[in-house]
């Protein structure tokens, strides 16, 4: 089943530009795009949802603030190959009526992760076209239920990213473990006694290892048109909550493709030699 609207922010993250090589790009761009996305309901779910939509998009770049493929980020500190910035991540909502494992349980509201990220550039070629970066983010998880925002624990996802360019295709490969505290894990994996059934035992979630993540993204620009795609995989083998009755499979997948057309851009440009 294709759903519209909920996948908008995912596709915006997928589409917008990322600086690998040193280059001058407009400070802002605006346009329209179309895309399709498939995501598992949550890590451990055996059901997924398809999204498809058309949407407007906006990219902003400055020395200290950027809104692009990597989300909304602010640079707090930079020295040589070490940098401290602010970054965000998110999870889409899940209606428990659409998930047989969670049937009768509360819905999963949208969850936004926000916090500092320390980045160390381990390697970079002289032309800036190939880089290897170690990133150490620590994010607070916030659940959004209408106008109500509540703190739902902490998440850490240290990862190593290789970014490069080949035949005008830009690509990035990232890998690393995910860790979270009890409050974060209970949101997805805990089963209170009131929701216990013959097929779903009560379960107390634990802090610790969430899974191992591997991501691949590719992108190519043809004038004012951009084509992009991504695949994200998380393996839950050995996870702290692998034995939760809400974990049905140990493989999480998300993948998508999108095309956008740039309709307007600023005359002023910015040098992306220093990416963050």
Secondary structure, 3 states (H helix, E strand, C coil): CEECCCCHHHHHHHHCCCCCCCCEEECEEEEEEEEEEEEECCCCCCCEEEEEEEEEEEEEECCCEEEECCEEEEEEEEECCEEEEEEEEEECCECHHHCHHHCCCCCECEEEEEEEEEEEEEEECCCCCCEEEEEEEEEEEEEEECCEEEEEEEEECCEEEEEEEECCEEEEEEEEEEEECHHHHHHHHCECHHHCCCCCCCECCCCEEEEEEEEEEEEEEECCEEEEEEEEEEECCCCCCCCCCCCCCCEEEEEEEEEEEEEEECCCEEECCCCC
